[in-house]
Amino acid sequence: MVSTAASPISLGFSVFTLLLASVLPSNADEVSFQEDVRPILSNHCFACHGPDENNNAAGFRLDIEGEADLDEVLVRIESEDPDSIMPPPDMHKPLKPEQITILKQWIEQGAPYETHWAFVSPSKPPLLDLVHDEWDAPIDRFVRSKMESKGLTPRPRADRRTLIRRLSLDLTGLPPTAEEIDAFLNDDSETAYQDLVDRIIAKPAFGEHMARYWLDLVRFADTNGMHHDHYREMTPYRDWVIRAFNENLPFDQFIVDQIAGDLHPDPSVDQLTASGFNRLHLIIDRGTALPEESFVKNVVDRVSAVGTAFMGLTLQCAVCHDHKYDPISQKDFYSLYAFFNNFDGGPETGGRRGTDFQRGLQPPYIEFPTEEQSQTLTRLSAEIARLQTEAKDLQPKPEPDKKAPDASKLHPPSGRVERSEGRAERQTSPEQRKQKLQQVQAAIAKLNQERDSVLVNVPATLVMKERAEIRPAHILIRGAYDAPGEVVTRNTPSFLPPLPGADDPDTSKTRMDLAQWMVDPTNPLTARVAVNRFWQQLFGVGLVKTSEDFGAQGQLPSHPQLLDHLAIEFIDSGWDVQGLMRSIVNTETYQQSSIAPQESFVVDPQNRLLARGSRYRLDAEVIRDQVLSVCGLLSPTMYGKSVKPPQPEGLWKIVAMPTSYPNSYVPDSGEKAVRRSVYTFWKRGLPPPQMTIFDAPNRDSCIARRERTNTPLQALMLMNEPQFFSASTTLAKRLLDDETLNAEDGGHQKRLAAAYETITSRPPTDAALESLSRSLETFQSLYESQPGQATALVQRCTDPVVQSVTSAPDQVRLAAWTMVIHSILNLDCVRTRE
């Protein structure tokens, strides 16, 4: 929301002053290579004169000090000759005059270089002096200092209703209940806000909401992707992620278990489940491509996922050649590749037959049968084994070789056994034995069916497993699977701290060594990348906006000292995620109002200086879950297999083949249809449209941050989604049945106010209440003139209580209130985090 209490003259002067400050170097007397020069070189020069040594134009690099003739560089960037000017015109990246000025000033200063900030281990910054009593937390000091250096001042703390709604949506993805709001408003203690934070973090919904971001990042889905896009079962991994956040598993352990949980000396079920991170990549069907090609593609995907999820680097850019912008060589990439190419399993999906295919499983995997399922399977397996032995004994004996000597004459029989078998054979004719064999085989087939019917319902998940013999790894020339080059050993990127013992030829490093290196406090990336993403969850954008890329092409941190402070505190706390989230939301920075003067939005439209509260559209899952929650429909059931809420018919026909499994979408009903969105079945070929319309990814690749668009299609979906209409009718019926909302004068004000507050977490203004009253009257008149439309609307609701409404006047009234509720659900403040 924008405040407009500023004169045009003062506004124009303020904006001009702040914009000028943003264009000039951070220090007018000194150009910073890190902040001012490197971004220019990276965007305009490194593609031809950067880390890729095999593709360096003119044979020099601008990312290394002393390699280039900078006087010649200055001549070239100031040239007007199209044959001499740099960057060349065909790159379509001309330098702006102010960029040339910065480069010229830098060269005149002696052209000092600095190592890229993200590749230097964080150091604890000095805590800034306390200037403002309320802004005394370390986070607040860094933020306040930066904003004031740019001529901005913070906004006051938001009101309590805004704060509880903000906190609840940010930490659980759900709005607060009326009881929670009342409790907070009536809590006069000094720790009321801090106590509220603790209560919200303690909710099971916290883990569900936190897991949603992680599932984007690791590209969790319920299908394999590619070609047939068959079903894949990995929901126990999702359950583990949710539990990990709710139980506050230390984040370093969270990382280690995913990279190498299977390599613990005696891995627990949770650690094996976590290792399924390495199995979340796309996988193609058998017979679609060469297995060797599929194998390489899978390993490349694993390495790329590690780079994005834990390191914040675009490692995949070094598959075919050295990275164009970051010091990641091809050898670095394939040295990491060597950690992940020793998978003990097939590179493609299994065959279409058998229970594994039905269950969405490809070995190796682990199972989680209940005690009853275990007992049943044990009993059936024992019975099947007994019958198989019997069937083997009933098989026809081969005809004796007439030329061979009589064995009985060479070795006289021991007596009783031979004679008893002889009697059994004499008593049973070949035809009887054949019939008996057929009966036994039929019994085996029936028991197998019974066992399979139990087995398909046993939870299971894919896991990682190492081969006993280490598979060699090569640099693949131009990234081609069939062009192996130099052999490489397992190692970490050369520009980062070394892997302990990597140079020891007598020691083979494992994924566990890599995992431990990843969470070592000297690693400059892991903790920074993690805290930046948690900050992004709470403010809508990270301190480093490009949370997927901390390399040269990524943006600089808006508050570098704060980022380092958070990273070091996170490590020192024992990688305490809940503690980190608590420390951020308890700050004055987080609690600021999002209402600000107009010039604040003009000068800092993306709120990078944090001089106001963040305001942005909610994610798809939060929008849907909020509708179900405020209407009293959201199921509290946690964990388990993915569910299929209603969606338009026939969508899967666009992407599914006749032989795809499954090839049609069969929506769930009842409680399954109103589970939280984190449990929704995710088909990579066509993810849930209610999610993708609001920018949810298809999860083919790792997504560290979603885009936020604003399109007419989103408004149309909110206005026409049948489940939202059904939920609106359910809430309308509940409000109409609440006799405490009846007014003596027969008016609707009290009930309308209750509807508005239930959905928005705040009472309506007089103007809003008047508008709602007029809308109700309009809808009432409309449906009185078209009672058939009212009947149709009511009957579309899936709630049995609503469907019991059969009288025409009651249906007209319910339809009118449904439309009012639906209108409130479509308000901007409902789908916006403020």
JORA-V477916 format. One record per backbone hydrogen bond with DSSP energy under -0.5 kcal/mol. CO is the residue of the C=O (numbers start at 1). NH is the residue of the N-H. If there is no record, write none. Layout:
CO_NH ; CO_NH
//
This chain:
1_596 ; 3_598 ; 4_6 ; 7_11 ; 8_12 ; 9_13 ; 10_14 ; 11_15 ; 12_16 ; 13_17 ; 14_18 ; 15_19 ; 16_20 ; 17_21 ; 18_22 ; 19_23 ; 20_24 ; 27_30 ; 30_27 ; 31_33 ; 32_36 ; 32_37 ; 33_38 ; 37_40 ; 37_41 ; 38_42 ; 39_43 ; 40_44 ; 41_45 ; 41_46 ; 45_48 ; 45_49 ; 46_50 ; 48_57 ; 49_62 ; 49_63 ; 51_53 ; 52_55 ; 53_56 ; 55_57 ; 56_59 ; 57_60 ; 64_67 ; 68_70 ; 69_73 ; 70_74 ; 71_75 ; 72_76 ; 73_77 ; 74_78 ; 75_79 ; 76_79 ; 76_86 ; 80_82 ; 81_84 ; 81_85 ; 88_91 ; 89_92 ; 96_99 ; 96_100 ; 97_101 ; 98_102 ; 99_103 ; 100_104 ; 101_105 ; 102_106 ; 103_107 ; 104_108 ; 105_109 ; 106_111 ; 107_110 ; 116_119 ; 117_120 ; 129_131 ; 131_133 ; 132_135 ; 134_136 ; 137_141 ; 138_142 ; 139_143 ; 140_144 ; 141_145 ; 142_146 ; 143_147 ; 144_148 ; 145_149 ; 146_150 ; 147_150 ; 147_152 ; 148_151 ; 156_593 ; 159_163 ; 160_164 ; 161_165 ; 162_166 ; 163_167 ; 164_168 ; 165_169 ; 166_170 ; 167_171 ; 168_172 ; 168_173 ; 168_174 ; 169_173 ; 177_181 ; 178_182 ; 179_183 ; 180_184 ; 181_185 ; 182_186 ; 184_187 ; 186_188 ; 189_192 ; 191_195 ; 192_196 ; 193_197 ; 194_198 ; 195_199 ; 196_200 ; 197_201 ; 198_202 ; 200_203 ; 203_206 ; 203_207 ; 204_207 ; 204_208 ; 205_209 ; 206_210 ; 207_211 ; 208_212 ; 209_213 ; 210_214 ; 211_215 ; 212_216 ; 213_217 ; 214_218 ; 215_220 ; 216_219 ; 216_703 ; 222_232 ; 224_283 ; 226_229 ; 230_224 ; 232_234 ; 233_462 ; 234_237 ; 234_238 ; 235_239 ; 236_240 ; 237_241 ; 238_242 ; 239_243 ; 240_244 ; 241_245 ; 242_246 ; 243_247 ; 244_249 ; 245_248 ; 250_253 ; 250_254 ; 251_255 ; 252_256 ; 253_257 ; 254_258 ; 255_259 ; 256_260 ; 257_261 ; 260_263 ; 261_264 ; 264_267 ; 268_272 ; 269_273 ; 270_274 ; 271_275 ; 273_276 ; 274_277 ; 275_278 ; 276_279 ; 277_280 ; 284_349 ; 285_288 ; 285_289 ; 290_293 ; 290_294 ; 291_295 ; 292_296 ; 293_297 ; 294_298 ; 295_299 ; 296_300 ; 297_301 ; 298_302 ; 299_303 ; 300_304 ; 301_305 ; 302_306 ; 303_307 ; 304_308 ; 305_309 ; 306_310 ; 306_311 ; 307_311 ; 307_312 ; 307_313 ; 312_550 ; 313_315 ; 314_317 ; 315_318 ; 316_319 ; 320_478 ; 326_328 ; 327_329 ; 328_323 ; 329_333 ; 330_334 ; 331_335 ; 332_336 ; 333_337 ; 334_338 ; 335_491 ; 336_339 ; 336_340 ; 337_340 ; 337_341 ; 342_467 ; 343_345 ; 353_357 ; 354_358 ; 355_359 ; 356_360 ; 356_361 ; 357_360 ; 360_233 ; 364_463 ; 366_461 ; 368_459 ; 370_374 ; 371_375 ; 372_376 ; 373_377 ; 374_378 ; 375_379 ; 376_380 ; 377_381 ; 378_382 ; 379_383 ; 380_384 ; 381_385 ; 382_386 ; 383_387 ; 384_388 ; 385_389 ; 386_390 ; 387_391 ; 388_392 ; 389_393 ; 390_394 ; 391_395 ; 392_395 ; 400_402 ; 401_404 ; 405_407 ; 406_409 ; 406_410 ; 407_411 ; 414_416 ; 415_419 ; 416_420 ; 417_421 ; 418_422 ; 419_423 ; 420_424 ; 421_425 ; 422_426 ; 423_427 ; 424_428 ; 427_429 ; 429_433 ; 430_434 ; 431_435 ; 432_436 ; 433_437 ; 434_438 ; 435_439 ; 436_440 ; 437_441 ; 438_442 ; 439_443 ; 440_444 ; 441_445 ; 442_446 ; 443_447 ; 444_448 ; 445_449 ; 446_450 ; 447_451 ; 448_452 ; 449_453 ; 450_454 ; 451_455 ; 452_456 ; 454_457 ; 455_458 ; 457_459 ; 459_368 ; 461_366 ; 465_344 ; 468_470 ; 473_488 ; 474_476 ; 475_477 ; 475_485 ; 476_479 ; 477_480 ; 480_483 ; 483_477 ; 486_475 ; 488_473 ; 493_496 ; 498_500 ; 499_502 ; 501_504 ; 503_505 ; 504_507 ; 507_509 ; 510_514 ; 511_515 ; 512_516 ; 513_517 ; 514_518 ; 515_519 ; 517_520 ; 520_523 ; 525_529 ; 526_530 ; 527_531 ; 528_532 ; 529_533 ; 530_534 ; 531_535 ; 532_536 ; 533_537 ; 534_538 ; 535_538 ; 535_539 ; 536_540 ; 543_545 ; 543_558 ; 545_547 ; 546_549 ; 551_554 ; 557_560 ; 559_563 ; 560_564 ; 561_565 ; 562_566 ; 563_567 ; 564_568 ; 565_569 ; 566_570 ; 567_571 ; 568_572 ; 569_573 ; 570_575 ; 570_576 ; 571_574 ; 575_251 ; 575_577 ; 576_580 ; 577_581 ; 578_582 ; 579_583 ; 580_584 ; 581_585 ; 582_586 ; 584_587 ; 587_591 ; 588_592 ; 589_592 ; 591_158 ; 593_613 ; 594_596 ; 596_3 ; 597_600 ; 597_601 ; 598_601 ; 598_602 ; 599_603 ; 600_604 ; 604_607 ; 607_610 ; 616_833 ; 619_623 ; 620_624 ; 621_625 ; 622_626 ; 623_627 ; 624_628 ; 625_629 ; 626_630 ; 627_631 ; 628_633 ; 628_634 ; 629_632 ; 643_645 ; 643_681 ; 644_668 ; 648_651 ; 650_653 ; 651_654 ; 652_655 ; 652_656 ; 657_660 ; 661_231 ; 664_666 ; 665_667 ; 669_672 ; 670_673 ; 671_674 ; 672_675 ; 674_635 ; 676_679 ; 677_680 ; 679_643 ; 681_683 ; 682_222 ; 682_223 ; 682_684 ; 683_686 ; 688_691 ; 688_692 ; 689_693 ; 691_694 ; 691_696 ; 692_695 ; 694_620 ; 702_704 ; 711_714 ; 711_715 ; 712_716 ; 713_717 ; 714_718 ; 715_719 ; 716_720 ; 717_721 ; 721_724 ; 721_725 ; 722_726 ; 723_727 ; 724_728 ; 725_729 ; 726_730 ; 727_731 ; 728_732 ; 729_733 ; 730_734 ; 731_735 ; 732_736 ; 733_737 ; 734_738 ; 735_738 ; 737_739 ; 738_741 ; 739_742 ; 743_746 ; 748_752 ; 749_753 ; 750_754 ; 751_755 ; 752_756 ; 753_757 ; 754_758 ; 755_759 ; 756_760 ; 757_761 ; 765_769 ; 766_770 ; 767_771 ; 768_772 ; 769_773 ; 770_774 ; 771_775 ; 772_776 ; 773_777 ; 774_778 ; 775_779 ; 776_780 ; 777_781 ; 778_782 ; 779_783 ; 780_784 ; 781_785 ; 782_786 ; 786_789 ; 786_790 ; 787_791 ; 788_792 ; 789_793 ; 790_794 ; 791_795 ; 792_796 ; 793_797 ; 794_797 ; 799_803 ; 800_804 ; 802_805 ; 804_806 ; 807_811 ; 808_812 ; 809_813 ; 810_814 ; 811_815 ; 812_816 ; 813_817 ; 814_818 ; 815_819 ; 816_820 ; 817_821 ; 818_822 ; 819_823 ; 820_824 ; 821_825 ; 822_826 ; 823_826 ; 824_827 ; 827_830 ; 827_831 ; 831_618 ; 832_834 ; 833_616
//
